[in-house]
């Protein structure tokens, strides 16, 4: 079972309730299809509107910031695999099929749904290829890797992308 772990950073555009709602709008059909079993919202600012939205969708809610957010979210996750997201991340259509195929073909390897666009995609690729293998949004990763705090191997890039919702 896959669990979405969604970080909300109130200091950025993605910290709005609208951005989180955009992310949930893509995740809820995956729940209805039985592909996504659970979601955990990690809120750095502790905003009541974010907590209410998480509650309304059936997601778990935690208040935590920084790198510890991924770890605490993983500890609350019900699934063995996690999809790490920032609020406002909107995976493109057919993301569930791409993830499902990855889990069948490479069941022990992490994967990445990269940002759409050249600049964001290049930044992610460089960070993963040349930097430490830290946890980041867009990863589909075994829960144990998140609890350990880093990836065991470089993720495979999937054929779908994710976009950032523009808060209005």
Residue, then its C-alpha position, 0 to 999 in steps of 0.5 A: x500500500x502507498x501512503x502520501x506524505x505531504x509537507x506544508x511550509x507556511x512560508x512559501x506559496x505551497x503553504x496555502x490551503x488552496x495548494x494543499x487542496x490542489x494536491x488532494x484533488x489528484x490524490x483522492x481519485x487514487x484513494x477511490x481506486x484503492x491505489x493510495x491507502x492513506x495520507x499524512x500532512x506535515x504542517x510546519x506552521x500549525x495552521x488550523x485551516x490546513x488541519x481542517x482540510x487534512x481531517x476532512x480528507x481523512x488524512x493524518x495531521x502532524x505539526x513538524x518542520x524541516x527534515x524531521x517532517x519526512x521522518x515523522x510522517x513515515x512513522x505515521x504512514x500505514x503503507x510500506x511505500x511512501x510518495x513524498x510531496x510538497x503541498x501544491x504538487x500535482x502529479x500529471x494524469x496516469x501517475x498511478x499507472x507509472x508508479x504501479x509499473x515501477x513497483x512491479x518492475x523494480x520493487x526495491x528501487x526508489x523512483x522519482x516523479x520529477x518537476x515539469x519544466x527544464x529548470x526544476x527538472x535539471x535542479x532535481x537531477x543535479x541534486x540527486x546525481x551529484x549531491x547526497x541522496x537526501x529525501x525530497x518531494x516527488x520520491x516514491x520510496x520504501x518506508x524504511x529509507x525514509x525512517x533511515x533518513x536517506x535513499x539507499x540508491x539513486x531513484x529511477x525517473x518515471x515517465x510522468x511529471x508533477x507540476x506546482x499549483x499556483x496559489x491564487 
